[in-house]
């Protein structure tokens, strides 16, 4: 059973405050080989404000939150090998950490600077950590090599940057024919994050980066169709999503994509 609770109130003209609490649930499962994974539960608390500014020309939303996971589920490819290093079996296995915690702050600002200029700014700051997970990094060791099991308590979940934000700006140029051309610029930044919950230095690191996109949109006079050209990742930043290894145990070569 899950439940939500929420209360809000008008704090002053143009600003509403709220507090909320709720729970979430992810079921466990039975896996190949008779392995089982328990359920994952989440309790979330949030407090924030939603404001309308400058006579309705801008909005500002602020929120602080805390999340408490119990039985946090993590997935890992588990490979078993014989004494010669030959692969016996490979499977995707779900295991439960004792839990995980996260808390942070979010802000979103939208403004119609002029009738033809729009600005958007978002900012996210967070702290995350696992609680009590003893497991084997199967990218390096055999899935049955319990001598190399690691305690991952206080490690961070993957793709959980401490600080991230986005800035976007667009301007509409009205043409004499009634058509419009809208150039838009968006840039996103993130500080360092991890590619897996093992947090292996260098190999599991996604370094801080910025990623900017440019677009140019043409709307015909009757707005029945439009044409858009765009360039993504202007900086050609290297943004990785996963890391792994290949080769025999003892001579692993790291890869990341």
C-alpha positions as CSV (number, residue, x, y, z in Angstrom):
1,X,0.0,0.0,0.0
2,X,1.3,3.5,-0.8
3,X,-0.1,6.8,0.3
4,X,0.3,10.6,-0.4
5,X,-0.3,13.5,1.9
6,X,-0.2,17.2,0.8
7,X,-1.1,20.5,2.3
8,X,-0.8,24.0,0.7
9,X,-1.5,27.6,1.7
10,X,-1.3,31.0,0.2
11,X,1.6,32.6,1.9
12,X,1.3,36.1,0.4
13,X,0.1,37.5,-2.9
14,X,1.4,35.4,-5.8
15,X,3.1,32.7,-3.7
16,X,1.7,29.4,-2.5
17,X,3.6,27.2,-0.1
18,X,3.2,23.4,0.3
19,X,4.4,20.4,2.2
20,X,4.0,16.8,1.1
21,X,4.8,13.3,2.1
22,X,4.3,10.1,0.2
23,X,5.5,6.5,-0.3
24,X,6.3,4.4,-3.3
25,X,6.8,0.7,-3.9
26,X,8.7,-1.5,-6.4
27,X,8.0,-5.2,-6.3
28,X,10.6,-7.9,-5.8
29,X,11.1,-10.7,-8.3
30,X,12.3,-14.3,-8.8
31,X,15.2,-14.7,-11.1
32,X,17.0,-17.4,-13.1
33,X,18.8,-19.9,-10.8
34,X,16.2,-19.4,-8.0
35,X,17.7,-16.1,-6.9
36,X,15.2,-13.7,-5.4
37,X,15.2,-9.9,-5.0
38,X,13.1,-8.2,-2.3
39,X,10.8,-5.2,-2.8
40,X,12.0,-1.6,-2.7
41,X,10.1,1.1,-0.8
42,X,10.5,4.8,-0.8
43,X,9.3,7.5,1.6
44,X,9.5,11.1,0.3
45,X,9.2,14.4,2.0
46,X,9.0,17.7,0.2
47,X,8.5,21.4,1.1
48,X,8.4,24.2,-1.4
49,X,6.9,27.3,-2.9
50,X,5.3,28.3,-6.2
51,X,5.4,32.0,-7.0
52,X,4.1,34.3,-9.8
53,X,6.3,37.4,-10.3
54,X,6.3,40.7,-12.1
55,X,2.6,40.8,-12.8
56,X,2.5,37.2,-14.2
57,X,5.5,37.6,-16.5
58,X,7.6,35.1,-14.5
59,X,7.2,32.1,-12.3
60,X,9.6,30.7,-9.7
61,X,9.3,27.3,-8.1
62,X,11.5,26.2,-5.2
63,X,11.5,22.8,-3.5
64,X,13.6,20.9,-0.9
65,X,13.2,17.2,-0.6
66,X,14.3,14.1,1.3
67,X,14.0,10.5,0.1
68,X,14.5,7.4,2.1
69,X,14.8,4.1,0.1
70,X,14.5,0.7,1.9
71,X,15.7,-2.4,0.0
72,X,17.1,-0.2,-2.8
73,X,17.3,-2.4,-5.9
74,X,20.5,-2.5,-8.0
75,X,21.1,-4.5,-11.2
76,X,24.4,-6.3,-12.1
77,X,25.4,-8.7,-14.9
78,X,26.8,-11.8,-13.1
79,X,29.2,-14.1,-15.0
80,X,30.3,-17.4,-13.6
81,X,33.5,-19.1,-15.0
82,X,35.3,-22.3,-14.5
83,X,38.9,-22.7,-13.3
84,X,40.2,-22.1,-16.8
85,X,38.3,-18.8,-17.2
86,X,35.7,-20.2,-19.5
87,X,32.2,-18.6,-19.2
88,X,29.7,-21.0,-17.6
89,X,26.7,-18.6,-17.4
90,X,25.8,-15.0,-17.6
91,X,22.7,-13.4,-16.1
92,X,21.3,-10.1,-15.0
93,X,20.7,-10.2,-11.3
94,X,18.9,-7.8,-9.0
95,X,20.1,-7.4,-5.4
96,X,18.9,-5.2,-2.6
97,X,21.0,-2.7,-0.7
98,X,19.8,-2.1,2.8
99,X,18.7,1.3,1.6
100,X,19.6,4.6,0.0
101,X,19.2,8.2,1.0
102,X,18.9,11.3,-1.1
103,X,18.2,14.9,-0.2
104,X,18.4,18.1,-2.3
105,X,17.0,21.3,-3.6
106,X,15.4,22.2,-6.9
107,X,14.6,25.6,-8.5
108,X,12.9,26.5,-11.7
109,X,12.5,30.1,-13.1
110,X,10.6,31.0,-16.2
111,X,10.2,34.5,-17.5
112,X,8.7,36.3,-20.5
113,X,11.2,39.1,-20.6
114,X,9.4,40.8,-23.5
115,X,6.5,39.6,-25.7
116,X,9.1,37.9,-27.9
117,X,11.8,36.9,-25.4
118,X,11.6,33.8,-23.1
119,X,14.2,32.7,-20.5
120,X,14.2,29.5,-18.5
121,X,16.7,28.5,-15.7
122,X,16.7,25.3,-13.7
123,X,19.0,24.3,-10.9
124,X,19.3,21.0,-9.0
125,X,21.5,20.2,-6.0
126,X,21.5,16.8,-4.3
127,X,23.3,14.4,-2.1
128,X,22.9,10.6,-2.5
129,X,24.4,7.6,-0.8
130,X,23.8,3.8,-0.5
131,X,23.4,2.0,2.7
132,X,25.1,-1.4,3.4
133,X,25.5,-3.3,0.1
134,X,28.1,-6.1,0.1
135,X,28.6,-7.3,-3.5
136,X,31.1,-8.3,-6.1
137,X,32.1,-6.1,-9.0
138,X,31.6,-8.7,-11.7
139,X,33.3,-6.5,-14.3
140,X,36.6,-7.4,-12.6
141,X,36.0,-10.6,-10.6
142,X,34.1,-13.8,-11.1
143,X,30.5,-13.8,-9.7
144,X,31.4,-16.5,-7.2
145,X,34.7,-14.9,-6.0
146,X,33.3,-13.8,-2.6
147,X,36.8,-13.0,-1.4
148,X,36.6,-9.8,-3.5
149,X,33.2,-8.7,-2.2
150,X,33.1,-5.0,-1.5
151,X,31.1,-3.0,1.0
152,X,29.5,-0.1,-0.9
153,X,28.0,1.8,2.0
154,X,28.1,5.6,1.4
155,X,28.8,5.0,-2.3
156,X,26.7,7.1,-4.7
157,X,24.2,5.7,-7.2
158,X,25.0,6.2,-10.8
159,X,24.2,9.4,-12.7
160,X,23.5,11.3,-9.5
161,X,25.5,14.6,-10.0
162,X,25.7,16.8,-7.0
163,X,24.9,19.9,-9.1
164,X,23.2,20.3,-12.4
165,X,21.4,23.1,-14.2
166,X,20.0,24.3,-17.5
167,X,19.7,27.8,-19.1
168,X,17.6,28.4,-22.1
169,X,16.8,31.5,-24.1
170,X,14.7,32.1,-27.2
171,X,13.7,35.1,-29.3
172,X,10.9,35.4,-31.8
173,X,11.5,37.5,-34.9
174,X,8.3,38.4,-36.6
175,X,8.5,38.8,-40.4
176,X,6.4,41.1,-42.5
177,X,4.6,38.2,-44.1
178,X,3.3,37.0,-40.8
179,X,5.8,34.2,-40.6
180,X,8.2,34.0,-37.6
181,X,11.8,32.8,-37.1
182,X,12.8,31.7,-33.6
183,X,16.4,31.0,-32.7
184,X,16.9,29.3,-29.3
185,X,20.0,28.5,-27.2
186,X,20.0,25.9,-24.4
187,X,23.0,24.9,-22.3
188,X,23.1,22.2,-19.6
189,X,25.8,21.6,-17.1
190,X,26.6,18.8,-14.6
191,X,29.4,18.3,-12.2
192,X,31.1,14.9,-11.8
193,X,29.0,11.8,-11.4
194,X,29.5,8.0,-11.3
195,X,28.6,5.4,-14.0
196,X,28.0,2.6,-11.6
197,X,27.4,2.2,-7.9
198,X,30.9,0.7,-7.4
199,X,32.3,4.2,-7.8
200,X,35.7,3.0,-9.2
201,X,38.0,6.0,-9.6
202,X,38.7,7.1,-13.2
203,X,36.9,4.1,-14.9
204,X,33.5,4.8,-13.4
205,X,33.7,8.6,-13.6
206,X,31.7,10.9,-15.8
207,X,33.6,14.2,-15.6
208,X,31.8,17.5,-15.2
209,X,30.6,18.8,-18.6
210,X,28.5,21.4,-20.4
211,X,26.2,20.5,-23.3
212,X,24.8,23.3,-25.5
213,X,22.1,23.0,-28.2
214,X,21.2,25.5,-30.9
215,X,18.0,25.6,-32.9
216,X,16.4,27.8,-35.5
217,X,12.6,27.4,-36.2
218,X,10.5,28.8,-39.0
219,X,6.7,29.1,-38.6
220,X,4.8,29.9,-41.8
221,X,2.2,32.7,-41.6
222,X,-0.8,30.5,-40.9
223,X,1.1,28.3,-38.4
224,X,0.0,25.2,-40.3
225,X,3.5,23.9,-40.6
226,X,7.0,24.7,-39.3
227,X,10.6,23.9,-40.2
228,X,13.4,23.5,-37.6
229,X,17.1,23.1,-37.9
230,X,19.3,22.3,-34.9
231,X,22.7,21.4,-33.6
232,X,23.1,19.3,-30.5
233,X,26.1,19.1,-28.2
234,X,27.9,22.1,-29.7
235,X,30.9,21.5,-27.5
236,X,31.1,17.8,-28.7
237,X,31.3,16.9,-25.0
238,X,32.0,13.3,-24.1
239,X,28.9,12.1,-22.1
240,X,29.1,8.5,-21.0
241,X,26.3,6.3,-19.7
242,X,27.9,3.1,-18.7
243,X,31.3,1.4,-18.0
244,X,32.4,-2.1,-18.3
245,X,35.3,-4.5,-19.1
246,X,36.3,-7.2,-21.5
247,X,39.0,-9.8,-21.5
248,X,40.1,-12.5,-19.1
249,X,40.2,-12.1,-15.3
250,X,43.5,-10.5,-14.3
251,X,43.9,-8.8,-17.7
252,X,40.7,-6.8,-17.9
253,X,40.4,-3.8,-20.3
254,X,38.0,-1.0,-19.2
255,X,35.6,0.5,-21.6
256,X,32.9,3.2,-21.3
257,X,30.2,4.4,-23.6
